[in-house]
Amino acid sequence: MNETRRDRDSEGRAHNARPRDGLGRPLPYGTPGVERQPEGVERPAGETVREAQRLLDAGMPFHAHEVFEDAWKSGPESERELWRGLAQLAVGLTH
């Protein structure tokens, strides 16, 4: 049985607290990483696109994914598939 402990958020959900590089890939604990994008930020659609584009232009596709993911999870039902697709495209650039 794997006894490895996982990082958890305040609600007990798995949350990886390891530092990340600019592409969002996990780095070893103790390694300096790139500051993470804040999660759960609700933005108007235009601001979401501008922020995600800024991050993509800066070579930070995982961070752009996080911006799109916020819109996917908090936006109107009629827009969620669009934001989800954009989030998946952005995270795909990290691999």
Secondary structure, 3 states (H helix, E strand, C coil): CCCCCCCECCCCCECCCCCECCCCCECCCCCCCECCCCCCCCCCHHHHHHHHHHHHHCCCHHHHHHHHHHHHHHCCHHHHHHHHHHHHHHHHCCC
